[in-house]
Amino acid sequence: VWDALKKYLGNSQRPFLGICIGMQVLFEGSDESPEMEGLGIFQGRVKRFEIDQAVPHIGWNFVQGQGIIPTGRYYYVHSFCVPTHNLSTSSKNIMLCTTEYGGLSFIAGIQNDRQCAVQFHPEKSAKMGLNMLQHFFSNTLPIQTKTLTTTQGGLARRIVAALDVRENDSGDLVVTKGDSYDVREKEEQGETRSQTRRKVRNLGKPVDLAARYYQEGCDELAFLNICAFKGDALDDLPLLEVLRQASEQIFVPMTVGGGIRSYKAKDDTWVEALQVAAAYFRAGADKISIGSDAVYAAQKYYAANKQTFGDSSIEQISTNYGAQAVVISVDPKRAWVASKKEKDAMEKTDNEASRKFIITHPTARGPNGETMCWYRCTVSGGRKDTDLDAIQLCKASQALGAGEIMLNCIDTDGKQSGFELPLISLVKQHVSIPVIASSGAGSPDHFVDVFTKTNPPVDAALAAGIFHRKQVAISQVKAALASAHLPVRDHHA
């Protein structure tokens, strides 16, 4: 295949489009696999990002268009790039456009006659990407627009719409939303939980809602099967069908999570996490979210004195699909600390797995007026507590190969009182991969707060219930961010 491709590319009049790694292999070599030579169609070498920003570079970054690439924002997800400094004259002459991230300029697009390659993903870049693909296949040039302003340029703040899906009591797959992870309707007046089985809160059909959010301008979608830990994930045919139908009409990245793990199936065969992930990827997912299984992997990692074995779901999937394909969904809750003596004991233990990152909470208080807390990881959809600190989980997950953190908080989930800013800042200070803030959004101002009041700033923010119920529109969120001089993607472009 390699020789055949090289022969095909020997004639620059033959049409070819390389996307992401499909662009990188056209160069002479890559630091990602230094022992392998590239195709050498273009001069230059692929380098890993060495910058003071979160890596992988994930999100919608700006491109000043040229050639077949219209000016606008495109979706990137990569840890390696072709820097423009020290680039050969021959490559500079055919370079279409560049993008900047963390102060580093790198090739966004390159073209030699009918051979074109781009670092971003046009197939996941909504209207802009589809427009570019149309120009490539029709061999036409777009009418270029003016350069965006500084506020509009740079990596956009991502807004993620999440859909918690599960079967209702009739067996239908529905979108639901809980309060502190409780997704059933509240009791009628005078009833108790023992007197009635409360119905699962039904907020709509997954594909219909996902399509709506795509049209309204969400930057990413996340389908989270909140009961999948109970069953056979590989046999989750309804969710696989949801992904297939959604991918036919939605052209932004989609994450799927719930029950991603290795397990024994009903027929006693062993199913690897990689098999589960592969089924979801084939159905249309771009990223896999791992929850409970990440906690178990982290516990094993610390128990082995930070030794890795390559058998965790995180390692299996990231090794085969890349770190950017693995998102860790963290479900923590506040654990209150009664005294300074207790705090010192938790922080100074020699057992790293038992060590806690304790803060003085700026607003919340414990049941007995406590001011200090740490964040306890839970599993099984928040139903079971563990002794693992959320910061320790995030650090271990990054070491095992994860590329992103989806950071929830049970205490703020469904409360619409704002994100858990102290937790988000704490995680950002201890990992170098992107973090998605989740749980607690109730207004556009809460999104402004999470992007401006976390240190370092969080990379993306997620909401569910307020979008499902149309309490807040995605356009309102983006308008508030733009008013705060934060770059956002204009989905009308």
C-alpha positions in Angstrom: 0.0 0.0 0.0 2.8 2.4 0.9 4.6 1.9 -2.4 1.4 2.1 -4.4 0.4 5.4 -2.6 3.9 6.8 -3.3 3.6 5.9 -6.9 0.1 7.5 -7.2 1.4 10.7 -5.6 4.3 10.8 -8.0 1.9 12.6 -10.4 0.8 15.9 -8.8 -2.2 16.1 -11.2 -3.9 13.1 -9.5 -6.4 14.3 -6.9 -5.5 13.5 -3.3 -6.7 14.9 0.0 -4.9 14.1 3.2 -6.5 14.8 6.5 -4.7 15.2 9.9 -2.3 12.2 10.0 -3.0 11.9 6.3 -1.2 15.2 5.8 1.6 14.3 8.2 2.6 11.1 6.4 3.3 13.2 3.2 6.3 14.8 4.9 9.8 13.2 5.4 9.3 11.9 8.9 7.7 12.4 12.3 8.8 12.5 15.9 5.8 10.4 16.7 7.4 7.4 14.9 11.0 8.4 14.4 12.0 4.9 13.2 9.7 5.2 10.2 10.2 7.4 7.1 7.3 9.4 5.7 6.3 9.5 2.0 8.6 12.5 1.4 6.1 14.1 -1.0 6.7 17.4 0.9 9.9 18.6 2.6 9.8 19.0 6.4 9.4 17.0 9.6 6.4 16.5 11.9 7.2 17.6 15.5 5.4 17.2 18.8 3.9 20.4 20.3 6.4 21.8 22.9 4.3 24.7 24.2 2.9 26.1 27.4 -0.7 25.1 26.5 -2.9 22.0 26.8 -1.9 19.2 24.5 -3.5 17.7 22.4 -4.6 20.8 20.5 -8.3 20.2 20.5 -11.0 22.6 19.2 -11.9 25.2 16.6 -9.0 27.3 15.5 -8.8 30.1 13.0 -7.5 29.8 9.4 -7.0 32.7 7.0 -8.1 30.8 3.9 -6.3 30.5 0.6 -6.8 28.2 -2.4 -9.6 25.7 -1.8 -9.8 26.5 2.0 -12.3 29.2 2.9 -11.4 31.6 5.7 -12.9 30.5 9.0 -12.7 28.1 12.0 -11.9 24.5 11.6 -11.8 21.6 14.0 -8.3 20.4 15.1 -7.4 17.4 17.3 -3.7 16.5 17.3 -0.5 16.5 19.3 1.9 16.7 16.4 2.3 19.3 13.7 4.6 20.7 11.0 6.0 24.0 12.4 6.6 26.7 9.8 10.0 27.8 11.2 12.9 26.3 9.3 10.5 25.1 6.6 12.1 24.5 3.2 11.5 27.1 0.5 9.8 24.4 -1.7 7.3 23.7 1.1 6.7 27.3 1.9 5.9 28.0 -1.8 3.0 25.5 -1.8 1.8 26.1 1.8 -1.8 27.4 1.6 -2.3 28.6 5.2 -1.1 28.3 8.8 -2.6 28.2 12.3 -1.1 29.3 15.6 -1.4 27.6 18.9 0.6 28.4 22.0 2.7 30.9 20.1 3.7 28.2 17.5 2.9 28.6 13.9 2.3 25.4 12.0 0.9 24.3 8.6 -2.9 24.2 8.4 -3.0 23.4 4.6 -0.7 22.6 1.8 -1.4 22.1 -1.9 0.6 21.1 -5.0 -1.6 21.1 -8.1 -4.4 18.6 -7.3 -2.7 17.2 -4.2 -4.0 18.8 -1.1 -3.5 18.1 2.6 -4.9 19.7 5.8 -4.1 19.4 9.5 -7.7 20.0 10.6 -10.7 17.8 10.1 -13.0 19.3 7.4 -15.5 16.4 7.9 -15.9 17.5 11.5 -15.8 21.3 10.8 -19.6 21.8 10.1 -20.5 24.1 7.3 -16.9 25.4 6.8 -15.5 22.0 6.4 -18.2 20.8 4.1 -17.7 23.9 2.0 -14.0 23.1 1.7 -14.7 19.5 0.7 -17.1 20.7 -1.9 -14.4 22.9 -3.4 -11.9 20.1 -3.4 -14.1 17.6 -5.2 -15.4 20.2 -7.7 -11.9 21.6 -8.2 -13.1 25.1 -7.7 -12.0 28.0 -5.5 -14.1 29.8 -2.9 -14.6 33.5 -2.6 -12.3 34.5 0.3 -13.6 36.6 3.2 -11.7 39.2 5.2 -9.5 38.4 8.1 -11.2 38.0 11.5 -10.5 40.4 14.3 -8.2 39.5 17.2 -11.1 38.8 19.4 -12.5 36.4 16.9 -9.2 34.7 16.1 -7.3 32.1 18.1 -8.6 28.9 19.6 -12.4 29.2 20.3 -13.9 28.4 23.6 -15.8 25.2 23.0 -19.4 24.7 24.0 -20.4 21.0 24.4 -24.0 19.8 24.5 -24.4 16.6 26.5 -27.1 14.0 26.1 -27.5 11.6 29.1 -29.3 8.6 27.5 -30.8 5.6 29.1 -33.8 3.3 28.7 -37.0 4.5 30.3 -39.4 2.1 32.0 -40.9 1.1 28.6 -37.5 0.1 27.2 -37.2 3.2 24.9 -33.9 5.1 24.7 -34.5 8.6 25.8 -32.5 11.7 26.8 -32.8 12.4 30.5 -31.2 14.7 33.1 -30.8 14.3 36.8 -30.3 16.4 39.9 -27.2 15.2 41.6 -27.4 12.2 39.2 -31.0 11.3 40.2 -32.8 11.1 36.8 -36.3 10.1 38.0 -39.2 12.5 38.5 -39.8 13.8 42.0 -42.6 12.1 44.0 -46.1 13.5 43.8 -47.3 15.3 46.8 -48.0 12.9 49.6 -46.1 10.0 48.0 -42.8 8.4 49.1 -40.3 6.5 47.1 -41.5 3.2 48.7 -45.1 3.9 47.5 -44.4 4.6 43.8 -41.8 3.8 41.2 -40.8 7.2 39.9 -40.7 7.6 36.1 -37.4 8.3 34.3 -37.4 12.0 33.3 -37.9 12.1 29.5 -36.5 15.2 27.7 -36.6 13.9 24.1 -35.2 11.6 21.5 -31.4 11.4 21.3 -31.0 11.9 17.5 -33.6 14.7 17.3 -32.0 16.6 20.1 -28.5 16.1 18.8 -29.6 17.4 15.4 -31.1 20.4 17.0 -28.0 21.3 18.9 -25.9 20.9 15.8 -28.1 23.4 13.9 -28.0 25.7 16.9 -24.2 25.8 16.9 -22.9 23.5 19.5 -19.1 22.8 19.0 -19.3 19.2 20.1 -21.8 16.6 21.2 -21.5 14.0 24.0 -23.8 10.9 24.2 -23.4 9.4 27.7 -25.2 6.2 28.4 -25.7 6.6 32.1 -26.8 3.0 32.8 -24.4 1.1 30.5 -22.2 0.0 33.4 -24.9 -2.5 34.2 -24.9 -4.4 30.9 -23.2 -5.6 27.7 -21.8 -2.4 26.1 -20.9 -4.2 22.9 -24.5 -5.3 22.5 -25.9 -1.8 23.1 -27.6 -1.8 19.7 -29.9 1.2 20.4 -27.0 3.5 21.2 -25.0 2.2 18.2 -28.0 3.0 16.0 -28.3 6.5 17.6 -24.7 7.1 16.6 -25.2 5.9 13.1 -28.2 8.1 12.5 -26.6 11.1 14.2 -23.4 10.8 12.1 -25.5 11.0 8.9 -26.6 14.6 9.7 -24.1 16.0 12.2 -20.7 17.2 11.2 -19.1 18.2 14.5 -17.2 15.8 16.9 -19.2 13.3 18.9 -18.1 11.6 22.1 -19.8 8.5 23.4 -19.5 7.1 26.9 -20.9 4.5 29.3 -19.8 1.0 30.1 -16.5 1.3 28.2 -14.5 -1.6 29.7 -13.3 -5.1 29.2 -15.8 -7.7 30.5 -17.3 -11.2 30.2 -20.3 -11.2 27.9 -23.5 -13.1 28.5 -22.2 -15.9 26.4 -19.1 -16.2 28.6 -16.8 -14.8 25.9 -14.3 -12.1 26.9 -14.8 -8.7 25.3 -11.9 -6.2 25.3 -12.5 -2.5 25.8 -10.8 -2.0 22.4 -13.6 -4.0 20.8 -16.2 -1.9 22.4 -14.5 1.3 21.3 -14.0 0.0 17.8 -17.8 -0.6 17.5 -18.6 2.9 18.7 -16.0 4.4 16.3 -17.4 2.5 13.4 -20.9 3.8 14.3 -19.7 7.4 14.1 -18.1 8.3 17.4 -14.9 10.4 17.4 -14.0 10.1 21.0 -14.6 7.5 23.7 -15.5 8.6 27.3 -14.3 6.3 30.1 -15.7 6.6 33.6 -15.7 3.9 36.2 -13.0 1.8 34.4 -10.6 4.8 34.6 -10.9 4.8 38.4 -10.1 1.1 38.6 -7.2 1.6 36.2 -5.8 4.5 38.3 -6.1 2.4 41.5 -4.1 -0.4 39.8 -1.6 2.2 38.6 -0.9 3.5 42.0 -0.9 0.1 43.6 1.9 -0.9 41.2 3.9 2.1 42.1 2.9 3.9 38.9 3.8 1.0 36.7 1.8 0.6 33.5 0.8 -2.8 32.0 -0.9 -1.7 28.7 -4.1 -3.6 29.5 -6.4 -0.9 30.8 -9.1 0.5 28.6 -7.3 3.8 28.5 -4.1 2.3 27.3 -5.7 -0.1 24.8 -7.7 2.7 23.1 -5.1 5.4 23.2 -2.4 3.1 21.8 -4.5 2.2 18.8 -6.4 5.4 18.2 -4.3 8.1 19.8 -4.6 10.0 23.1 -7.1 12.5 21.6 -9.6 9.6 21.2 -9.8 9.0 25.0 -11.8 11.3 27.3 -12.0 10.5 31.1 -15.3 11.3 32.7 -14.7 12.1 36.3 -17.6 12.0 38.7 -16.4 13.4 42.0 -18.2 14.9 45.0 -17.0 17.0 48.0 -15.7 15.1 51.0 -15.5 17.4 54.0 -12.5 17.5 56.3 -13.2 18.2 60.0 -9.9 19.5 61.3 -6.4 20.6 60.4 -5.1 17.4 62.0 -7.2 15.3 59.7 -6.0 17.5 56.7 -2.4 17.1 57.6 -2.7 13.3 57.8 -4.4 13.1 54.4 -1.9 15.4 52.7 1.3 14.0 54.1 0.7 10.2 53.8 3.4 8.3 52.0 0.8 6.4 50.1 0.2 8.5 47.0 -3.1 6.7 46.1 -4.4 7.8 49.5 -3.1 11.4 49.4 -5.7 14.1 49.1 -5.7 17.5 47.5 -7.5 19.6 50.1 -8.8 23.1 49.6 -10.7 25.7 51.6 -13.9 26.0 49.7 -14.8 29.7 49.0 -18.6 29.3 49.3 -19.9 25.8 50.2 -19.9 24.4 53.7 -20.1 20.9 55.0 -23.0 19.5 57.2 -21.2 20.6 60.4 -20.0 23.9 59.0 -16.7 22.4 57.6 -14.8 24.7 55.2 -12.2 22.3 53.9 -12.8 19.5 51.5 -11.3 17.2 48.9 -13.0 15.7 45.8 -13.9 12.0 46.2 -14.2 9.9 43.0 -17.3 7.8 42.5 -18.1 4.9 40.2 -21.2 3.3 38.7 -22.8 6.6 37.7 -22.1 8.2 41.0 -23.7 5.4 43.0 -20.6 4.1 44.7 -17.9 6.0 46.6 -14.2 5.3 46.4 -11.2 6.6 48.4 -9.5 8.0 45.3 -9.0 11.8 45.0 -10.2 13.3 41.7 -6.8 15.0 41.1 -5.0 11.6 41.5 -7.4 10.1 39.0 -6.8 12.8 36.4 -3.0 12.6 36.9 -3.0 8.8 36.5 -5.3 9.0 33.5 -3.0 11.3 31.7 0.0 9.1 32.5 -1.9 6.1 31.1 -2.6 7.9 27.8 -5.8 9.8 28.1 -6.1 13.0 26.0 -8.9 14.9 27.7 -10.8 15.2 31.0 -14.6 15.7 31.3 -14.9 17.0 34.8 -18.3 16.7 36.5 -19.3 17.4 40.0 -22.2 15.6 41.8 -22.7 18.5 44.2 -23.5 21.0 41.5 -25.1 18.7 39.0 -28.6 20.0 38.0 -28.4 22.8 40.5 -27.9 25.6 37.8 -25.9 27.6 40.3 -22.7 27.6 38.4 -19.7 25.3 37.7 -17.5 24.0 40.6 -14.7 26.5 39.9 -12.3 25.4 42.7 -12.3 21.8 41.4 -11.8 22.9 37.8 -8.8 25.1 38.7 -7.3 22.4 40.8 -7.4 19.8 38.0 -6.1 22.3 35.4 -3.1 23.0 37.7 -2.2 19.3 37.8 -2.7 18.0 34.2 -1.5 19.3 30.9 -4.3 17.8 28.7 -7.5 19.7 27.9 -10.3 19.8 30.5 -14.1 20.1 29.8 -16.0 21.7 32.7 -19.4 20.1 33.4 -22.2 20.2 36.0 -23.9 23.4 37.3 -24.5 25.7 34.3 -27.7 27.7 34.6 -27.1 30.9 32.7 -24.8 32.4 30.0 -22.9 34.2 32.7 -21.9 30.8 34.2 -20.0 30.0 31.0 -18.2 33.4 31.1 -17.3 32.7 34.7 -15.9 29.2 34.0 -13.7 30.5 31.2 -12.5 33.6 33.0 -12.3 32.6 36.6 -10.5 29.3 36.4 -6.7 29.3 36.6 -5.4 28.1 34.2 -8.5 28.7 32.1 -10.6 25.6 31.3 -10.7 24.5 27.7 -14.4 23.8 27.1 -17.7 23.9 29.0 -20.6 21.4 28.8 -24.3 21.7 29.6 -27.3 19.5 29.2 -30.6 20.3 31.0 -30.7 24.0 30.3 -30.3 23.2 26.6 -32.8 20.4 26.6 -35.5 22.6 28.3 -34.6 25.6 26.1 -33.9 27.7 29.2 -30.8 28.9 27.6 -29.9 28.8 23.9 -26.4 28.0 22.7 -26.5 31.3 20.7 -27.0 33.1 24.0 -24.0 31.4 25.6 -21.8 32.3 22.6 -23.1 35.9 22.6 -22.1 36.3 26.2 -18.7 34.9 25.6 -18.1 37.2 22.6 -19.2 40.2 24.8 -16.5 39.1 27.3 -14.0 39.2 24.4 -13.6 35.5 24.3 -13.2 33.8 20.9 -16.1 31.6 19.8 -17.1 29.8 16.6 -19.9 31.4 14.5 -21.9 28.5 13.3 -23.6 30.7 10.6 -20.2 31.1 8.9 
